[in-house]
Structures are given as C-alpha cells and as structure tokens.
Amino acid sequence: MTDRPKTPRPFPFDAAQTTRMLDWARARIEDGPDPKAGARDFATLEPVLGGSVTENGIGAEAAFRLFTDAIVPTTRPYDHPASLSFVAAAPSTASLSFDAVLGAAEIFAGNWDGGAGAVHAENQALAWLAGLAGWDGKAGGVFVAGGTLGNLSALHAARNWAAAQRERPERWAILASVEAHSSIKAVADVMDVDLILVETDTNGRMSAEAAKQALTGRECAIVANAGATNCGSVDDILGLADLAEEQGLWLHLDGAYGLAAIADPEARAIFEGIERAHSFIVDPHKWLFAPYDSCALVYRDARWGAAAHGQRAAYLDAVDQAAWNPSDYALHLTRRARGLPLWFSLATHGSRAYGEAIATTLRIARDIAEGIDAMPGLELTLGPQLTVILFRPHAMSDAEMEVWAETHRRSGALLCLPTTWRGRKVFRLCIVNPTTDPKEILAVLETLT
C-alpha cells in the first residue's frame, strides 16, 4: 500500500511570522500605546490600505507591516493614561496578556456544550458583580459586546416580563433621564416603543418624584443612570426602586461606565437601592480594567432573561437546555468568551486589588478637580461626579477650545475634548486609569490660562 500524498494546507503560514506577531503583541503590552497616534482621513489611508486585498495575496510580512505601520498609528490610544475623553480604557497587563491567547483557543461560548469551562469561569466574574449588588444565587447573565446590546437585551426582557404581569397597552414606553446614554434612544427605536424623557436637577440627576410625574401608565421599565456618560451623575436609585415597585415596573440600571465604582466599598453607598433593581449593565472595558469589547449584563433573577431570549430550533435540539447557555440571556447566539479577560485578571489579582484601583481613580479625579478649581482662569463647572469633571477656560472662545484640544491630542500630551453642558461648551475629563498622574494633567491644563 502506497502512502497517500498529504493534502496541501489551504493557507500555509510561516511559523516565523507567528513568532514575529506574538513578539509585537508582547512589546505592545509591555510598552503601551503611542500617545501621538490618532485618526487620519480617507485621503491619507486609501493610498496605503486601499487595494490590500488582492487575488494572490500580498504575504504575511507585508500585511502585518500595514497593521503595525499604517493601522495602529491611525487609531486612538484609549488605554493611555492621558486619554481622558469619552470613556477610555485601562486594561490590566494580565487581561491584555490573556486576551492575546484567548483568540488562539478558538472557544465557542454560546452554550455550555461548546464552552463549558469558559462559561463557568465567566460566571464567576458575573457572580462577583452580582454579589457587589447584593444579589443572591438566582442572579446571572452574560457578557455581550457593549452597552448598547446590553441595554437592548435587558429592556427586551423588561417588556417581556411586563407583558406577563399585565394587559399590554396600545404602545409600550420606557422612562429615562434626559442624561440617558444615546443607546437608550436607539434601543427604544429598535423595540418600537416610546421613550419618555425626564428632566434632571442641576447635577444631571433624575429624582423619583420627577420620574413619577412623567409616568404615562404605558411604561414597562425605568432606566436609571448609574454614572451618566456626559456628567457622571447617578440617579436616585433607591427612590426609583420604590417607584418601580409601586407601579409594577422593571428597574434597569445603565452603569456601563460608572457602576464599576461599586467595587470600592467606600463608593457603595452611591448606588443605594441597587439590590432592588431587576437588571444592570457595566462594561469591563471601561473602568474594570479589561480590553475591548465586553459588557456584563446581569439579571437579579436570571430566569427573566432566559424567558425573553432563549432560542429554539431543530438544529439546537441537541443543546442541553438544562445547562447554563449564555445565548439564553441576550440577543445573540454565537459569541466568544469575552468575559474571560476580566475573569483572568480578577483571578490573578483578587477583588481587593480591583477595589483599591477604583478608589485610586476616584482620588485622582478629586485631585484634578481641586487643581482646576484652584487654577486662575478656569471654571470648575461640575464634578467630580464619580470621575467625570466638566470645566471651562474663562478667556477662550468655543473655536479656540476646539483648536487647543486638537493641538494637544496630536502632541500626545492629553486627549481632552469639549462637550456641551446646559447649552454651553465645556471641556470634559473622565478618568478610568489608576496610573493617570494629576500633576501631569494639571500642567497641561495650565496652558488654558
């Protein structure tokens, strides 16, 4: 019997190229990002990246060179300590290192059969979060790509839950603050429900009394901010929990950014009443020191999520429905085990280290705010609320603020962009990195005066 010729590999790849790529990843993890990196326009990128997909390929060396020399330098380095706009990122070395190997494991984590160990480990991280909220063993959920999908999945479950409690109105509605994240409006549009917006106090906080006055009788859920993106405000969660219970409504907390602060025992009181909410989200890729992309969606009773999201089909009959299947808790089926980098970092360092890092970040925000308040020529407009600070230079026009922001972004000194607060343009800082140096930030801000 003659040996059969080996079937040629469809995608041959030199092991030396794998080594080169892993070496680059190690250096990036150890050295961090280039703070001067940033977006470039289409006219700049097209001559370099356009036409890179060809019939016969350009080879791994050339393709990877495009990544290192053209792609990475034209992306914003959100994990740099001076990246203080939007809500940035501060992944731990442990979580970045683990994420670098997670892809190689090629784990399908949509159901228990495909990813039992990964799912079980993710659930340890979810249980930690649920425990911080004061929830018991009935709680559970799943990691999804981001806050928009987390909010959509939670609010779909809320409507499903409400429909089982009472007669459906002609048209459902969701109640939220005017400071609610843009995703809440997007979710309402996708669900084809009305969004009732409630005015806030001068700090951007929605009170239970204001929410009660806005009720129409058609609501299925109240969305409370647990750290508003623009101003950092935390709504009256305890009062809203009373209102939700009184009216038979679901209370969902959008804590994509701010709810991470609950890991600091000293900050726990800010979220008083969270134990009575029905669901919450928090993004580990924001202030829980994990890489993109990850949003933890947690239900106080996981059965509420499963009732809304469990999928059934002939080709899924072989899936053990008695096991914990992450696809049952959000609007998805296929998923990677995106919660594992958070789990690995937590398992490596322990929850105390997380609480201390959050406390450090809160202290950094206070130090920066105090420095702004003491600096002639700057107005501390608001904050810090959690770690969001709003301020404005007295002597600058709106156009001059834009120029200053772009100049310092390109220099790599500071990413600090304007926002709008109560009809005025102001600068906004949001600190999520415990290695941010207040003295360095304040030294840059002195150029505003």
VOGU-3710 file (C-alpha; in Angstrom, 3 decimals, decimal comma):
1> mtdrpktprp> 0,000/0,000/0,000  1,473/3,328/-1,028  1,361/6,368/1,188  -1,193/8,896/0,104  0,183/12,348/-0,573  -0,600/14,833/2,148  -3,426/17,198/1,405  -1,853/20,629/0,975  -2,800/23,198/3,603  -5,116/25,795/2,083
11> fpfdaaqttr> -3,489/28,653/3,979  0,223/27,938/4,545  1,762/30,269/7,126  5,386/30,506/8,222  5,883/29,900/11,943  8,409/32,730/11,965  5,596/35,134/11,128  3,587/33,856/14,090  6,601/34,482/16,318  7,005/37,982/14,931
21> mldwararie> 3,344/38,793/15,598  3,486/37,446/19,141  6,678/39,432/19,776  4,892/42,584/18,642  1,962/41,811/20,965  4,322/41,304/23,904  6,079/44,613/23,230  2,755/46,475/22,916  1,518/45,030/26,204  4,752/45,915/27,991
31> dgpdpkagar> 5,382/49,347/26,454  1,837/50,635/25,998  0,458/52,770/23,162  1,919/55,740/21,338  0,003/58,766/22,662  0,565/60,618/19,376  -1,453/58,061/17,397  -4,826/59,140/16,081  -7,313/59,071/13,240  -6,348/60,125/9,732
41> dfatlepvlg> -8,673/60,957/6,863  -9,678/58,704/3,998  -7,370/60,501/1,569  -4,403/59,589/3,762  -5,382/55,969/4,357  -6,643/54,931/0,929  -3,276/55,093/-0,880  -1,765/52,878/1,832  -4,535/50,401/2,684  -6,662/50,548/-0,438
51> gsvtengiga> -6,130/47,545/-2,666  -4,560/45,475/0,093  -6,972/42,603/-0,626  -5,743/41,048/-3,881  -6,312/37,841/-5,839  -2,987/36,266/-4,864  -2,361/37,984/-1,538  0,445/40,308/-0,512  2,004/37,922/2,016  2,054/37,900/5,791
61> eaafrlftda> 5,085/40,164/6,174  3,611/42,933/4,040  0,135/42,573/5,558  1,467/42,726/9,109  3,607/45,728/8,208  0,422/47,512/7,153  -1,023/46,703/10,578  1,955/47,983/12,565  2,859/50,954/10,361  -0,500/52,132/8,986
71> ivpttrpydh> -3,373/50,738/11,019  -2,271/51,012/14,652  -0,809/54,547/14,295  -4,150/55,773/12,929  -6,222/54,564/15,878  -6,768/56,457/19,105  -4,755/55,082/22,054  -7,622/54,964/24,520  -5,607/52,946/27,023  -3,013/55,702/27,511
81> paslsfvaaa> -3,115/57,375/30,975  -3,606/60,803/29,337  -6,594/59,633/27,282  -9,365/61,299/29,274  -12,154/61,854/26,733  -15,272/59,778/26,069  -14,881/56,839/28,481  -11,466/55,424/27,736  -9,919/52,128/28,803  -7,266/50,902/31,209
91> pstaslsfda> -6,854/47,152/30,682  -4,558/45,434/33,151  -1,448/43,728/31,839  -2,983/40,436/32,954  -6,177/40,979/30,960  -4,321/42,117/27,826  -1,929/39,184/28,020  -4,779/36,740/28,442  -6,746/38,289/25,580  -3,748/37,733/23,335
101> vlgaaeifag> -4,060/33,964/23,839  -7,848/33,715/24,089  -8,312/34,029/20,342  -5,902/31,148/19,752  -8,066/28,890/21,944  -10,977/29,368/19,483  -13,682/28,843/22,099  -17,347/28,915/21,114  -19,074/30,180/24,229  -22,673/30,442/23,098
111> nwdggagavh> -23,698/27,327/25,017  -22,429/25,011/27,725  -21,701/22,189/25,289  -19,325/24,336/23,272  -17,537/26,148/26,064  -18,346/24,648/29,463  -15,157/25,659/31,269  -15,114/29,127/29,709  -18,772/29,714/30,549  -18,255/28,542/34,131
121> aenqalawla> -15,278/30,889/34,547  -17,201/33,827/33,051  -19,985/33,109/35,522  -17,524/33,541/38,398  -16,929/37,120/37,270  -20,667/37,706/36,811  -21,321/36,285/40,297  -18,767/38,714/41,738  -20,605/41,629/40,130  -23,997/40,309/41,273
131> glagwdgkag> -22,638/39,934/44,793  -21,483/43,559/44,821  -25,086/44,485/44,039  -26,333/42,377/46,949  -27,980/39,749/44,742  -28,209/36,059/45,598  -27,626/32,864/43,643  -30,655/33,388/41,403  -28,810/36,213/39,673  -26,944/35,652/36,438
141> gvfvaggtlg> -26,381/36,936/32,964  -23,878/37,113/30,168  -21,101/39,177/28,637  -22,097/40,905/25,397  -20,155/43,184/23,052  -21,109/46,550/24,519  -23,583/48,639/26,443  -25,980/49,155/23,549  -26,582/45,419/23,155  -26,684/45,015/26,933
151> nlsalhaarn> -29,337/47,701/27,303  -31,356/46,321/24,387  -31,316/42,802/25,796  -32,240/43,957/29,302  -35,097/46,151/28,106  -36,463/43,462/25,809  -36,536/41,200/28,864  -38,254/44,007/30,780  -41,027/44,298/28,208  -41,449/40,531/28,113
161> waaaqrerpe> -41,680/40,482/31,923  -44,177/43,356/31,990  -46,363/41,709/29,329  -46,683/38,678/31,603  -47,733/40,888/34,522  -50,492/42,965/32,978  -52,507/43,767/29,875  -50,462/45,204/27,042  -51,045/48,906/26,393  -51,635/50,154/22,870
171> rwailasvea> -47,983/51,178/22,808  -45,263/50,442/25,381  -42,961/53,119/26,737  -39,633/53,346/28,578  -38,897/56,080/31,106  -35,365/57,544/31,309  -33,457/60,679/32,198  -32,577/63,368/29,653  -28,999/62,413/30,560  -29,553/58,805/29,461
181> hssikavadv> -26,966/57,378/27,098  -27,686/57,671/23,371  -28,135/53,899/23,246  -31,407/54,160/25,178  -32,953/56,170/22,347  -31,554/53,660/19,849  -32,988/50,779/21,884  -36,420/52,423/22,024  -36,345/52,829/18,247  -35,390/49,183/17,692
191> mdvdlilvet> -38,072/47,981/20,120  -40,603/50,389/18,586  -41,579/51,840/21,961  -41,909/55,425/23,135  -39,103/56,983/25,162  -40,316/59,290/27,933  -37,511/61,649/28,993  -37,404/63,124/32,486  -35,693/66,399/33,357  -32,908/66,272/35,910
201> dtngrmsaea> -31,578/68,511/38,664  -28,626/70,857/38,191  -26,184/67,961/38,585  -27,879/65,798/35,958  -29,592/63,500/38,466  -33,121/62,141/37,923  -35,260/62,090/41,063  -38,031/59,628/41,802  -40,503/62,491/42,156  -39,690/63,860/38,689
211> akqaltgrec> -39,962/60,347/37,246  -43,327/59,806/38,888  -44,726/62,990/37,424  -43,661/61,898/33,942  -45,356/58,473/34,046  -47,969/57,803/31,393  -49,177/54,381/32,523  -47,694/52,720/29,440  -44,186/52,124/30,775  -42,642/48,690/31,077
221> aivanagatn> -39,350/49,903/32,540  -37,454/52,732/34,168  -33,836/53,211/33,124  -31,681/54,787/35,819  -28,223/56,154/35,224  -25,550/54,575/37,386  -22,937/57,003/36,133  -24,141/59,149/33,220  -21,589/59,304/30,427  -21,637/63,067/29,919
231> cgsvddilgl> -21,711/64,234/33,539  -21,153/61,190/35,779  -24,449/61,555/37,650  -26,071/58,651/39,485  -29,863/58,822/39,608  -31,942/58,339/42,747  -31,788/54,554/42,547  -33,447/53,969/45,921  -36,348/56,293/45,168  -36,725/54,853/41,680
241> adlaeeqglw> -36,774/51,338/43,157  -39,688/52,424/45,366  -41,456/53,889/42,347  -40,865/50,790/40,214  -42,243/48,548/42,946  -45,265/50,795/43,465  -46,062/50,889/39,733  -45,126/47,315/38,864  -42,238/48,392/36,607  -38,855/46,900/35,790
251> lhldgaygla> -35,882/48,953/37,024  -32,791/48,737/34,830  -29,504/50,420/35,712  -27,309/51,652/32,891  -23,957/51,504/34,632  -21,825/50,919/31,546  -19,269/53,424/32,803  -19,996/54,265/36,403  -21,233/51,115/38,086  -17,652/49,816/38,280
261> aiadpearai> -17,267/52,147/41,272  -19,323/49,696/43,329  -16,135/47,621/43,632  -14,834/50,272/46,054  -16,565/49,681/49,418  -16,397/53,404/50,153  -18,389/54,172/46,996  -21,067/51,508/47,529  -23,492/53,978/49,156  -23,678/55,998/45,918
271> fegierahsf> -25,682/53,120/44,453  -28,050/52,602/47,385  -31,088/50,677/46,196  -29,260/48,676/43,521  -30,193/45,446/45,286  -33,814/46,096/44,257  -33,124/46,695/40,561  -34,115/43,999/38,089  -31,038/44,280/35,857  -27,898/46,255/35,277
281> ivdphkwlfa> -25,046/46,563/32,817  -21,419/47,504/33,390  -18,642/47,496/30,776  -15,402/45,853/31,921  -13,630/47,529/29,004  -14,328/50,911/30,575  -13,472/51,004/34,288  -12,949/47,347/35,198  -9,547/47,080/33,543  -10,405/44,662/30,726
291> pydscalvyr> -9,763/45,039/26,967  -12,362/45,723/24,295  -15,059/44,552/23,920  -17,102/43,478/26,912  -20,340/44,426/28,662  -21,640/42,481/31,649  -25,439/42,160/31,593  -26,763/40,815/34,893  -30,340/39,988/35,932  -31,416/39,757/39,572
301> darwgaaahg> -33,278/36,606/38,538  -31,637/35,005/35,502  -34,902/33,286/34,598  -36,259/36,643/33,442  -33,516/36,847/30,834  -33,965/33,268/29,696  -37,723/33,736/29,296  -37,109/36,565/26,850  -34,066/35,364/24,927  -33,979/31,559/24,808
311> qraayldavd> -33,850/30,447/21,170  -35,397/27,222/19,886  -34,775/25,483/16,552  -34,415/21,936/15,216  -30,644/22,282/14,892  -30,479/23,343/18,560  -32,326/20,269/19,857  -29,031/18,622/20,775  -28,124/21,522/23,099  -28,662/20,674/26,765
321> qaawnpsdya> -31,373/23,134/27,760  -30,874/22,313/31,440  -27,288/23,625/31,322  -26,270/27,283/31,563  -26,300/28,534/27,983  -25,151/32,166/27,591  -27,188/32,523/24,399  -30,324/32,402/26,569  -29,626/35,745/28,256  -29,177/38,277/25,450
331> lhltrrargl> -29,950/38,890/21,810  -27,250/36,644/20,329  -26,358/33,027/19,675  -22,740/32,862/18,528  -20,311/34,547/20,917  -16,706/34,486/22,028  -15,849/34,119/25,706  -15,358/37,862/26,017  -15,737/37,829/29,799  -12,640/35,685/30,323
341> plwfslathg> -10,052/38,521/30,287  -11,903/40,116/33,225  -12,124/36,738/34,967  -8,394/36,100/34,455  -7,399/39,499/35,818  -9,735/39,098/38,799  -8,481/35,589/39,474  -4,884/36,779/39,175  -5,047/39,899/41,346  -8,117/39,389/43,536
351> sraygeaiat> -11,142/41,577/44,077  -9,394/43,719/46,714  -6,936/44,979/44,109  -9,889/45,989/41,943  -11,485/47,940/44,772  -8,208/49,682/45,502  -7,675/50,605/41,847  -11,177/52,089/41,661  -10,552/54,047/44,877  -7,271/55,334/43,447
361> tlriardiae> -9,033/56,535/40,300  -11,696/58,336/42,325  -8,933/60,053/44,310  -7,136/61,092/41,116  -10,360/62,681/39,840  -10,760/64,633/43,080  -7,152/65,850/42,891  -7,575/67,038/39,304  -10,878/68,779/40,101  -9,339/70,545/43,098
371> gidampglel> -6,447/71,675/40,894  -8,824/73,042/38,260  -10,867/74,843/40,892  -7,725/76,494/42,275  -6,349/77,498/38,879  -6,963/81,135/37,866  -8,696/81,386/34,530  -10,562/78,082/34,788  -14,131/77,480/35,917  -14,914/74,139/37,539
381> tlgpqltvil> -18,404/73,706/36,109  -19,317/70,332/37,584  -17,736/67,495/39,444  -16,163/65,308/40,022  -19,226/63,100/39,790  -17,668/59,673/40,053  -14,673/60,549/37,851  -16,257/62,967/35,351  -15,170/66,613/35,506  -16,611/69,486/33,457
391> frphamsdae> -14,760/72,797/33,247  -14,238/75,809/31,002  -11,488/78,388/30,468  -12,717/81,950/31,003  -10,736/83,541/28,179  -11,311/81,077/25,316  -13,979/81,056/22,649  -15,631/77,821/21,575  -13,492/77,743/18,416  -10,305/78,281/20,412
401> mevwaethrr> -11,238/75,385/22,687  -11,528/73,106/19,655  -8,102/74,168/18,378  -6,500/73,670/21,806  -7,998/70,184/22,116  -6,751/69,068/18,701  -3,276/70,533/19,251  -2,789/68,627/22,488  -4,290/65,448/21,086  -1,818/65,451/18,210
411> sgallclptt> 1,103/66,194/20,521  0,177/63,212/22,694  0,069/65,369/25,811  -3,644/64,969/26,554  -6,873/63,755/24,982  -9,411/66,209/26,390  -12,304/67,082/24,095  -15,211/69,510/24,514  -18,792/68,541/25,224  -21,984/70,526/25,800
421> wrgrkvfrlc> -23,472/71,052/29,239  -26,616/73,093/29,784  -26,156/74,791/26,419  -22,502/75,749/26,967  -19,366/74,245/25,505  -17,129/72,886/28,252  -14,172/70,567/28,479  -14,851/67,115/29,876  -12,463/64,738/31,611  -13,331/61,149/32,519
431> ivnpttdpke> -10,665/59,299/34,472  -10,678/55,492/34,485  -6,942/54,825/34,604  -5,340/54,475/38,045  -1,946/55,414/36,579  -3,086/58,853/35,379  -0,830/61,486/37,008  -2,811/64,517/38,282  0,278/66,727/38,222  0,942/65,966/34,565
441> ilavletlt> -2,684/66,619/33,626  -2,833/69,906/35,547  0,431/71,032/33,962  -1,162/70,644/30,531  -4,343/72,426/31,657  -2,276/75,413/32,764  -1,815/76,192/29,066  -5,507/77,121/29,005  -4,946/80,123/31,296
//
